[in-house]
């Protein structure tokens, strides 16, 4: 090769590298929050109607028990019927009326408006969630109790990841023994770590008010929070099968009055607390969440609520949860289809791994369940990254690796752009008729490098020779390195003066 040829080739490569590294405008990025899914539909239209009718029949004939007195009063005033057996039953006309009042096309705000999540149609968003009680320690391949510092670190990492769009509390701060202090530390650990939308829960109804005081301080006042509520309440308002969770319902009422969006979370486990047939597990989850729609809109018509059908799967050989299974992927996608039938913003779980470590099993489980959730058009995909051991363990390195998985998933969600330009044969003519015989250096290829294709941050695409020459880098080592780099450079997302005031007034457990 001549010197001029080498220089030309080097210059072309340098140009491609520079193009690949140049930042793109948000609307030109190959993947971004809120891409439209909905391509995958595991249920036929007839299936959807059958599930809908079964859910309405369950509400009319079985109903739900154990609502708190305030909930009974609100729902019976709206038209629910309290039976002699203490169960509330819901006539289908009541359900239809409340569905008509329910909020649609809602926005979950970030503290930074660029992180706002617009929940309409089939727009897809991925994030964390869960209540893991352990952290996965890759230095020793063991599990230890999760802490407030771990939660804060997870929020800080999430803030730096492009494809993780919101941060819902992913683990329990087990080093905080007082439940009120735990709830306060959970709120503050999340908000101090990220300006993305935050989801949290409250261990007792009486904790909502003091936590709202802290949230108002972070927001700059109650009016500022109500205008842009950047925290939502993840609320397990039911205990499947078909029972209200009294304390959670009271907490939900407090949150509604405080202007906080709520996630109506039904989390039965097929074969245990939900029926074993996948379709009937969806029926129960839909029925329970429809009761939640009645509840919320009886208290405050049009209050923002997410239809949170989260049925999980059991390994029927043992009864243990199997969050990374194909059945879980189907359950989540089927629930997503029901959300679209009702026209409601919806959320469900995907990305959970049953593996104890971020290994090949974790990769296939996270990839399969997340891609089906995304292709189904699920608005909010919870627990999509970092979660291991069937929700018992959270791994910070897996959170970092999950960003690469979600980038590939979102590229699948985006699909294939078929336009006049993308199907024109002019580029083929230029290459094949007297051209170089390949497309490597064509203007079309260079122009599409960043807008049509996505590249992994940590995933390795080297040849074996290049990999060997680079001293055989290992994926988990790169994940640990990136985790440490993010944490070393992360800044607290609270004004320093306000942070000092809050730390003086509250017992904060993380640095």
KOLKE-619478 format. One record per residue (C-alpha): residue number from 1; y, x, z. Coordinates in nm, 2 decimals. Example, Ala and Ser with C-alpha at 12.3 -4.5 7.8 and 13.67 -1.06 7.14 Angstrom:
# KOLKE-619478
[1, [-0.45, 1.23, 0.78]]
[2, [-0.11, 1.37, 0.71]]
END
This chain:
# KOLKE-619478
[1, [0.00, 0.00, 0.00]]
[2, [0.34, 0.14, -0.09]]
[3, [0.62, 0.19, 0.16]]
[4, [0.82, -0.09, 0.00]]
[5, [0.53, -0.33, 0.02]]
[6, [0.47, -0.25, 0.38]]
[7, [0.83, -0.30, 0.46]]
[8, [0.83, -0.64, 0.27]]
[9, [0.52, -0.75, 0.45]]
[10, [0.66, -0.64, 0.79]]
[11, [0.99, -0.82, 0.72]]
[12, [0.80, -1.14, 0.63]]
[13, [0.60, -1.13, 0.94]]
[14, [0.91, -1.06, 1.15]]
[15, [1.08, -1.36, 0.99]]
[16, [0.79, -1.58, 1.08]]
[17, [0.78, -1.45, 1.43]]
[18, [1.15, -1.51, 1.47]]
[19, [1.12, -1.86, 1.33]]
[20, [0.83, -1.94, 1.56]]
[21, [1.02, -1.82, 1.87]]
[22, [1.35, -2.00, 1.78]]
[23, [1.42, -2.31, 1.99]]
[24, [1.40, -2.64, 1.81]]
[25, [1.61, -2.95, 1.85]]
[26, [1.41, -3.21, 2.06]]
[27, [1.36, -3.44, 1.76]]
[28, [1.22, -3.16, 1.55]]
[29, [0.96, -3.04, 1.80]]
[30, [0.60, -3.11, 1.68]]
[31, [0.52, -3.28, 2.02]]
[32, [0.75, -3.44, 2.28]]
[33, [0.74, -3.71, 2.54]]
[34, [0.71, -4.07, 2.42]]
[35, [0.52, -4.02, 2.09]]
[36, [0.36, -4.34, 1.97]]
[37, [-0.01, -4.37, 2.02]]
[38, [-0.22, -4.68, 1.97]]
[39, [-0.45, -4.55, 1.69]]
[40, [-0.76, -4.59, 1.90]]
[41, [-0.88, -4.93, 2.00]]
[42, [-1.22, -4.95, 2.17]]
[43, [-1.19, -5.33, 2.20]]
[44, [-1.18, -5.58, 1.92]]
[45, [-0.93, -5.87, 1.93]]
[46, [-1.21, -6.10, 2.04]]
[47, [-1.31, -5.85, 2.31]]
[48, [-0.95, -5.85, 2.44]]
[49, [-0.93, -6.23, 2.45]]
[50, [-1.27, -6.25, 2.63]]
[51, [-1.15, -6.00, 2.90]]
[52, [-0.82, -6.19, 2.94]]
[53, [-1.00, -6.53, 2.98]]
[54, [-1.25, -6.38, 3.23]]
[55, [-0.96, -6.23, 3.43]]
[56, [-0.78, -6.57, 3.44]]
[57, [-1.10, -6.74, 3.55]]
[58, [-1.15, -6.48, 3.83]]
[59, [-0.80, -6.55, 3.96]]
[60, [-0.85, -6.92, 3.95]]
[61, [-1.20, -6.93, 4.10]]
[62, [-1.22, -6.63, 4.32]]
[63, [-0.87, -6.53, 4.40]]
[64, [-0.77, -6.25, 4.64]]
[65, [-0.79, -6.24, 5.02]]
[66, [-0.59, -6.07, 5.30]]
[67, [-0.23, -6.10, 5.17]]
[68, [0.03, -6.04, 5.44]]
[69, [0.21, -6.36, 5.55]]
[70, [0.53, -6.26, 5.36]]
[71, [0.32, -6.23, 5.04]]
[72, [0.15, -6.56, 5.10]]
[73, [0.48, -6.73, 5.15]]
[74, [0.63, -6.57, 4.83]]
[75, [0.33, -6.64, 4.61]]
[76, [0.25, -6.99, 4.73]]
[77, [0.62, -7.08, 4.68]]
[78, [0.58, -6.97, 4.32]]
[79, [0.26, -7.18, 4.28]]
[80, [-0.04, -6.99, 4.41]]
[81, [-0.28, -7.19, 4.62]]
[82, [-0.40, -7.08, 4.96]]
[83, [-0.75, -7.21, 5.03]]
[84, [-0.92, -7.29, 5.35]]
[85, [-1.12, -6.97, 5.31]]
[86, [-0.79, -6.77, 5.33]]
[87, [-0.80, -6.67, 4.97]]
[88, [-0.50, -6.70, 4.74]]
[89, [-0.59, -6.85, 4.40]]
[90, [-0.37, -6.83, 4.09]]
[91, [-0.36, -7.11, 3.84]]
[92, [-0.33, -6.98, 3.48]]
[93, [0.00, -7.15, 3.43]]
[94, [0.14, -6.95, 3.72]]
[95, [0.01, -6.63, 3.58]]
[96, [0.16, -6.71, 3.24]]
[97, [0.49, -6.80, 3.39]]
[98, [0.51, -6.47, 3.58]]
[99, [0.41, -6.27, 3.28]]
[100, [0.70, -6.43, 3.10]]
[101, [0.93, -6.31, 3.38]]
[102, [0.78, -5.96, 3.41]]
[103, [0.99, -5.65, 3.32]]
[104, [0.92, -5.49, 2.98]]
[105, [1.06, -5.19, 2.80]]
[106, [1.15, -5.03, 3.14]]
[107, [1.28, -4.67, 3.19]]
[108, [1.16, -4.44, 3.46]]
[109, [1.45, -4.21, 3.52]]
[110, [1.45, -3.84, 3.59]]
[111, [1.73, -3.68, 3.79]]
[112, [1.81, -3.51, 3.46]]
[113, [1.85, -3.78, 3.19]]
[114, [1.66, -3.56, 2.94]]
[115, [1.35, -3.64, 3.14]]
[116, [1.39, -4.02, 3.12]]
[117, [1.06, -4.20, 3.03]]
[118, [1.10, -4.50, 2.81]]
[119, [0.80, -4.72, 2.86]]
[120, [0.78, -4.95, 2.56]]
[121, [0.52, -5.01, 2.29]]
[122, [0.26, -4.74, 2.26]]
[123, [0.49, -4.45, 2.38]]
[124, [0.27, -4.19, 2.57]]
[125, [0.37, -3.98, 2.87]]
[126, [0.14, -3.74, 3.06]]
[127, [0.18, -3.64, 3.43]]
[128, [0.02, -3.57, 3.76]]
[129, [-0.10, -3.80, 4.04]]
[130, [-0.36, -3.83, 4.31]]
[131, [-0.40, -3.75, 4.67]]
[132, [-0.62, -3.43, 4.66]]
[133, [-0.68, -3.30, 5.01]]
[134, [-0.77, -2.95, 4.89]]
[135, [-0.62, -2.67, 4.68]]
[136, [-0.85, -2.46, 4.45]]
[137, [-0.80, -2.10, 4.54]]
[138, [-0.91, -1.89, 4.23]]
[139, [-0.87, -1.56, 4.42]]
[140, [-1.18, -1.66, 4.62]]
[141, [-1.32, -1.95, 4.42]]
[142, [-1.31, -2.16, 4.73]]
[143, [-1.13, -2.48, 4.85]]
[144, [-0.88, -2.49, 5.13]]
[145, [-0.65, -2.76, 5.28]]
[146, [-0.35, -2.84, 5.06]]
[147, [-0.01, -2.79, 5.22]]
[148, [0.35, -2.90, 5.16]]
[149, [0.42, -2.56, 5.00]]
[150, [0.14, -2.62, 4.75]]
[151, [0.29, -2.96, 4.67]]
[152, [0.63, -2.80, 4.62]]
[153, [0.48, -2.53, 4.40]]
[154, [0.31, -2.79, 4.19]]
[155, [0.64, -2.96, 4.14]]
[156, [0.81, -2.64, 4.05]]
[157, [0.54, -2.55, 3.79]]
[158, [0.56, -2.90, 3.64]]
[159, [0.93, -2.87, 3.60]]
[160, [0.87, -2.57, 3.37]]
[161, [0.59, -2.73, 3.15]]
[162, [0.69, -2.90, 2.83]]
[163, [0.39, -3.14, 2.80]]
[164, [0.38, -3.26, 3.16]]
[165, [0.64, -3.53, 3.16]]
[166, [0.65, -3.66, 3.52]]
[167, [0.54, -3.55, 3.86]]
[168, [0.36, -3.79, 4.09]]
[169, [0.24, -3.66, 4.42]]
[170, [-0.07, -3.47, 4.34]]
[171, [-0.19, -3.37, 4.68]]
[172, [-0.16, -3.44, 5.05]]
[173, [0.04, -3.21, 5.27]]
[174, [-0.23, -3.16, 5.53]]
[175, [-0.03, -2.91, 5.73]]
[176, [0.21, -3.19, 5.83]]
[177, [0.03, -3.39, 6.10]]
[178, [0.30, -3.65, 6.17]]
[179, [0.27, -3.92, 5.91]]
[180, [0.65, -3.99, 5.88]]
[181, [0.72, -3.62, 5.85]]
[182, [0.45, -3.60, 5.59]]
[183, [0.61, -3.88, 5.38]]
[184, [0.95, -3.72, 5.41]]
[185, [0.82, -3.37, 5.32]]
[186, [0.64, -3.52, 5.02]]
[187, [0.96, -3.68, 4.89]]
[188, [1.16, -3.36, 4.94]]
[189, [0.89, -3.12, 4.82]]
[190, [0.87, -3.31, 4.49]]
[191, [1.25, -3.35, 4.44]]
[192, [1.33, -3.00, 4.54]]
[193, [1.08, -2.88, 4.28]]
[194, [1.16, -3.09, 3.97]]
[195, [1.42, -3.31, 3.81]]
[196, [1.15, -3.50, 3.62]]
[197, [1.06, -3.85, 3.74]]
[198, [0.87, -3.84, 4.07]]
[199, [0.61, -4.08, 4.21]]
[200, [0.52, -4.11, 4.57]]
[201, [0.36, -4.33, 4.83]]
[202, [0.42, -4.42, 5.19]]
[203, [0.16, -4.40, 5.46]]
[204, [0.32, -4.69, 5.66]]
[205, [0.56, -4.96, 5.57]]
[206, [0.81, -4.85, 5.83]]
[207, [0.84, -4.52, 5.66]]
[208, [1.01, -4.67, 5.35]]
[209, [1.35, -4.70, 5.52]]
[210, [1.38, -4.34, 5.65]]
[211, [1.25, -4.20, 5.32]]
[212, [1.51, -4.41, 5.13]]
[213, [1.78, -4.25, 5.35]]
[214, [1.66, -3.91, 5.24]]
[215, [1.64, -4.03, 4.87]]
[216, [1.99, -4.16, 4.89]]
[217, [2.12, -3.83, 5.01]]
[218, [1.95, -3.65, 4.72]]
[219, [2.09, -3.91, 4.47]]
[220, [2.44, -3.89, 4.61]]
[221, [2.44, -4.24, 4.76]]
[222, [2.25, -4.57, 4.75]]
[223, [2.45, -4.70, 4.45]]
[224, [2.37, -4.39, 4.25]]
[225, [2.00, -4.42, 4.32]]
[226, [1.99, -4.79, 4.23]]
[227, [2.16, -4.71, 3.91]]
[228, [1.90, -4.44, 3.82]]
[229, [1.60, -4.48, 4.04]]
[230, [1.43, -4.14, 3.99]]
[231, [1.14, -4.20, 4.23]]
[232, [0.88, -4.48, 4.20]]
[233, [0.63, -4.61, 4.45]]
[234, [0.26, -4.56, 4.37]]
[235, [0.12, -4.86, 4.55]]
[236, [-0.25, -4.93, 4.61]]
[237, [-0.16, -5.30, 4.68]]
[238, [-0.53, -5.40, 4.65]]
[239, [-0.85, -5.29, 4.80]]
[240, [-1.11, -5.37, 4.54]]
[241, [-1.29, -5.60, 4.50]]
[242, [-1.02, -5.87, 4.50]]
[243, [-0.85, -5.81, 4.83]]
[244, [-0.49, -5.73, 4.90]]
[245, [-0.41, -5.42, 5.11]]
[246, [-0.18, -5.57, 5.37]]
[247, [0.02, -5.27, 5.48]]
[248, [0.06, -5.14, 5.12]]
[249, [0.18, -5.49, 5.02]]
[250, [0.45, -5.49, 5.29]]
[251, [0.55, -5.13, 5.19]]
[252, [0.57, -5.26, 4.83]]
[253, [0.80, -5.55, 4.94]]
[254, [1.03, -5.29, 5.11]]
[255, [1.04, -5.08, 4.79]]
[256, [1.12, -5.38, 4.58]]
[257, [1.42, -5.46, 4.80]]
[258, [1.53, -5.10, 4.79]]
[259, [1.54, -5.10, 4.41]]
[260, [1.24, -4.87, 4.36]]
[261, [1.01, -4.92, 4.06]]
[262, [0.65, -4.98, 4.16]]
[263, [0.31, -4.89, 4.02]]
[264, [0.07, -5.17, 4.08]]
[265, [-0.24, -4.96, 4.13]]
[266, [-0.59, -5.11, 4.12]]
[267, [-0.85, -4.84, 4.16]]
[268, [-1.20, -4.99, 4.18]]
[269, [-1.50, -4.77, 4.12]]
[270, [-1.75, -4.91, 3.87]]
[271, [-2.09, -4.96, 4.03]]
[272, [-1.94, -4.95, 4.38]]
[273, [-1.61, -5.14, 4.44]]
[274, [-1.60, -5.27, 4.08]]
[275, [-1.87, -5.41, 3.86]]
[276, [-2.10, -5.16, 3.68]]
[277, [-2.04, -5.30, 3.32]]
[278, [-1.74, -5.13, 3.17]]
[279, [-1.60, -5.45, 3.03]]
[280, [-1.64, -5.63, 3.37]]
[281, [-1.48, -5.34, 3.55]]
[282, [-1.18, -5.39, 3.32]]
[283, [-1.18, -5.77, 3.39]]
[284, [-1.16, -5.70, 3.77]]
[285, [-0.88, -5.44, 3.73]]
[286, [-0.68, -5.67, 3.50]]
[287, [-0.73, -5.97, 3.74]]
[288, [-0.61, -5.76, 4.04]]
[289, [-0.31, -5.63, 3.85]]
[290, [-0.22, -5.98, 3.72]]
[291, [-0.21, -6.09, 4.08]]
[292, [0.02, -5.80, 4.14]]
[293, [0.25, -5.92, 3.86]]
[294, [0.26, -6.26, 4.03]]
[295, [0.34, -6.09, 4.36]]
[296, [0.62, -5.87, 4.24]]
[297, [0.79, -6.14, 4.03]]
[298, [0.76, -6.39, 4.31]]
[299, [0.95, -6.15, 4.53]]
[300, [1.20, -6.03, 4.27]]
[301, [1.17, -6.17, 3.91]]
[302, [1.19, -5.89, 3.65]]
[303, [1.16, -5.60, 3.90]]
[304, [1.03, -5.29, 3.72]]
[305, [0.65, -5.26, 3.77]]
[306, [0.38, -5.07, 3.59]]
[307, [0.05, -5.24, 3.52]]
[308, [-0.17, -4.98, 3.69]]
[309, [-0.53, -5.06, 3.60]]
[310, [-0.71, -4.75, 3.73]]
[311, [-1.08, -4.84, 3.74]]
[312, [-1.30, -4.53, 3.80]]
[313, [-1.66, -4.46, 3.71]]
[314, [-1.96, -4.39, 3.93]]
[315, [-2.25, -4.16, 3.85]]
[316, [-2.50, -4.44, 3.91]]
[317, [-2.77, -4.19, 4.01]]
[318, [-2.57, -4.09, 4.32]]
[319, [-2.28, -4.33, 4.36]]
[320, [-2.04, -4.04, 4.33]]
[321, [-1.72, -4.07, 4.13]]
[322, [-1.74, -3.93, 3.77]]
[323, [-1.38, -3.90, 3.66]]
[324, [-1.45, -3.67, 3.37]]
[325, [-1.71, -3.89, 3.20]]
[326, [-1.71, -4.06, 2.86]]
[327, [-1.73, -4.39, 3.04]]
[328, [-1.41, -4.30, 3.22]]
[329, [-1.24, -4.23, 2.89]]
[330, [-1.35, -4.57, 2.75]]
[331, [-1.24, -4.75, 3.07]]
[332, [-0.89, -4.60, 3.05]]
[333, [-0.86, -4.67, 2.68]]
[334, [-0.98, -5.03, 2.72]]
[335, [-0.73, -5.08, 3.00]]
[336, [-0.45, -4.94, 2.78]]
[337, [-0.54, -5.20, 2.52]]
[338, [-0.50, -5.48, 2.77]]
[339, [-0.16, -5.35, 2.87]]
[340, [-0.05, -5.39, 2.51]]
[341, [-0.20, -5.74, 2.49]]
[342, [0.03, -5.84, 2.78]]
[343, [0.32, -5.64, 2.64]]
[344, [0.36, -5.47, 2.98]]
[345, [0.43, -5.10, 3.06]]
[346, [0.10, -4.97, 3.18]]
[347, [-0.06, -4.67, 3.34]]
[348, [-0.41, -4.54, 3.41]]
[349, [-0.60, -4.22, 3.49]]
[350, [-0.73, -3.95, 3.26]]
[351, [-0.78, -3.58, 3.27]]
[352, [-0.97, -3.57, 3.60]]
[353, [-1.25, -3.31, 3.61]]
[354, [-1.56, -3.33, 3.81]]
[355, [-1.59, -2.96, 3.79]]
[356, [-1.49, -2.76, 4.09]]
[357, [-1.31, -2.49, 3.89]]
[358, [-1.11, -2.46, 3.56]]
[359, [-1.42, -2.38, 3.35]]
[360, [-1.57, -2.51, 3.03]]
[361, [-1.68, -2.83, 3.19]]
[362, [-1.32, -2.89, 3.31]]
[363, [-1.19, -2.82, 2.96]]
[364, [-1.42, -3.08, 2.78]]
[365, [-1.36, -3.34, 3.05]]
[366, [-0.98, -3.30, 3.05]]
[367, [-0.97, -3.28, 2.67]]
[368, [-1.19, -3.59, 2.59]]
[369, [-1.04, -3.82, 2.85]]
[370, [-0.68, -3.73, 2.78]]
[371, [-0.71, -3.75, 2.40]]
[372, [-0.86, -4.10, 2.42]]
[373, [-0.59, -4.21, 2.66]]
[374, [-0.32, -4.07, 2.44]]
[375, [-0.46, -4.22, 2.12]]
[376, [-0.49, -4.56, 2.29]]
[377, [-0.11, -4.55, 2.34]]
[378, [-0.12, -4.55, 2.72]]
[379, [0.24, -4.54, 2.85]]
[380, [0.17, -4.34, 3.17]]
[381, [-0.13, -4.11, 3.18]]
[382, [-0.18, -4.02, 3.55]]
[383, [-0.38, -3.73, 3.70]]
[384, [-0.40, -3.57, 3.35]]
[385, [-0.37, -3.21, 3.47]]
[386, [-0.48, -3.00, 3.76]]
[387, [-0.73, -3.24, 3.92]]
[388, [-1.08, -3.12, 4.01]]
[389, [-1.38, -3.22, 4.21]]
[390, [-1.33, -3.59, 4.12]]
[391, [-0.98, -3.60, 4.28]]
[392, [-1.07, -3.39, 4.59]]
[393, [-0.91, -3.06, 4.47]]
[394, [-0.59, -2.96, 4.28]]
[395, [-0.56, -2.63, 4.10]]
[396, [-0.22, -2.48, 4.02]]
[397, [-0.37, -2.26, 3.75]]
[398, [-0.54, -2.56, 3.59]]
[399, [-0.20, -2.74, 3.59]]
[400, [-0.07, -2.45, 3.38]]
[401, [-0.37, -2.45, 3.15]]
[402, [-0.34, -2.83, 3.12]]
[403, [0.00, -2.79, 2.95]]
[404, [-0.18, -2.64, 2.66]]
[405, [-0.44, -2.91, 2.65]]
[406, [-0.17, -3.18, 2.66]]
[407, [0.02, -3.01, 2.38]]
[408, [-0.29, -3.04, 2.16]]
[409, [-0.35, -3.40, 2.27]]
[410, [0.00, -3.50, 2.19]]
[411, [-0.04, -3.34, 1.84]]
[412, [-0.34, -3.57, 1.79]]
[413, [-0.13, -3.87, 1.92]]
[414, [0.15, -3.78, 1.66]]
[415, [-0.11, -3.80, 1.38]]
[416, [-0.06, -3.71, 1.02]]
[417, [0.28, -3.75, 0.86]]
[418, [0.22, -3.90, 0.51]]
[419, [0.55, -3.91, 0.32]]
[420, [0.67, -3.85, -0.03]]
[421, [0.75, -3.49, 0.05]]
[422, [0.43, -3.42, 0.24]]
[423, [0.22, -3.55, -0.05]]
[424, [0.42, -3.40, -0.34]]
[425, [0.22, -3.17, -0.56]]
[426, [0.52, -2.95, -0.65]]
[427, [0.42, -2.69, -0.39]]
[428, [0.07, -2.68, -0.54]]
[429, [0.21, -2.63, -0.89]]
[430, [0.43, -2.34, -0.77]]
[431, [0.13, -2.17, -0.61]]
[432, [-0.14, -2.24, -0.86]]
[433, [0.04, -2.22, -1.20]]
[434, [0.15, -1.86, -1.21]]
[435, [0.22, -1.83, -0.84]]
[436, [0.05, -1.60, -0.58]]
[437, [-0.25, -1.82, -0.54]]
[438, [-0.19, -1.89, -0.17]]
[439, [0.06, -2.07, 0.05]]
[440, [0.11, -1.81, 0.32]]
[441, [0.47, -1.71, 0.23]]
[442, [0.59, -2.03, 0.06]]
[443, [0.91, -2.20, 0.18]]
[444, [0.72, -2.51, 0.26]]
[445, [0.48, -2.32, 0.49]]
[446, [0.76, -2.14, 0.67]]
[447, [0.96, -2.46, 0.71]]
[448, [0.67, -2.65, 0.87]]
[449, [0.55, -2.37, 1.10]]
[450, [0.73, -2.51, 1.40]]
[451, [0.78, -2.88, 1.31]]
[452, [0.42, -2.96, 1.19]]
[453, [0.21, -2.73, 1.40]]
[454, [0.19, -2.66, 1.77]]
[455, [0.07, -2.33, 1.92]]
[456, [-0.09, -2.27, 2.26]]
[457, [0.10, -2.08, 2.52]]
[458, [-0.22, -1.94, 2.68]]
[459, [-0.50, -2.03, 2.44]]
[460, [-0.63, -1.72, 2.26]]
[461, [-0.65, -1.72, 1.88]]
[462, [-0.70, -1.34, 1.84]]
[463, [-0.98, -1.20, 1.62]]
[464, [-1.25, -1.03, 1.82]]
[465, [-1.11, -0.69, 1.70]]
[466, [-0.76, -0.78, 1.82]]
[467, [-0.90, -0.92, 2.14]]
[468, [-1.08, -0.59, 2.21]]
[469, [-0.78, -0.38, 2.13]]
[470, [-0.57, -0.60, 2.37]]
[471, [-0.82, -0.51, 2.65]]
[472, [-1.00, -0.84, 2.63]]
[473, [-0.75, -1.07, 2.81]]
[474, [-0.92, -1.35, 3.00]]
[475, [-0.78, -1.71, 3.01]]
[476, [-0.78, -1.75, 3.38]]
[477, [-0.60, -1.42, 3.43]]
[478, [-0.33, -1.53, 3.19]]
[479, [-0.30, -1.87, 3.38]]
[480, [-0.26, -1.69, 3.71]]
[481, [0.00, -1.46, 3.55]]
[482, [0.20, -1.75, 3.41]]
[483, [0.18, -1.95, 3.74]]
[484, [0.32, -1.65, 3.93]]
[485, [0.59, -1.60, 3.67]]
[486, [0.70, -1.96, 3.69]]
[487, [0.71, -1.96, 4.07]]
[488, [0.90, -1.63, 4.08]]
[489, [1.17, -1.77, 3.85]]
[490, [1.19, -2.13, 3.97]]
[491, [1.51, -2.24, 4.14]]
[492, [1.54, -2.52, 4.39]]
[493, [1.65, -2.84, 4.22]]
[494, [1.88, -2.94, 4.51]]
[495, [2.24, -2.83, 4.56]]
[496, [2.21, -2.54, 4.81]]
[497, [2.47, -2.69, 5.05]]
[498, [2.28, -3.02, 5.05]]
[499, [1.95, -2.84, 5.09]]
[500, [2.09, -2.66, 5.40]]
[501, [2.20, -2.99, 5.55]]
[502, [1.87, -3.16, 5.48]]
[503, [1.68, -2.87, 5.64]]
[504, [1.90, -2.89, 5.94]]
[505, [1.83, -3.26, 5.98]]
[506, [1.46, -3.27, 5.89]]
[507, [1.16, -3.06, 5.97]]
[508, [1.08, -2.93, 5.63]]
[509, [0.75, -2.74, 5.59]]
[510, [0.80, -2.55, 5.27]]
[511, [1.03, -2.27, 5.16]]
END
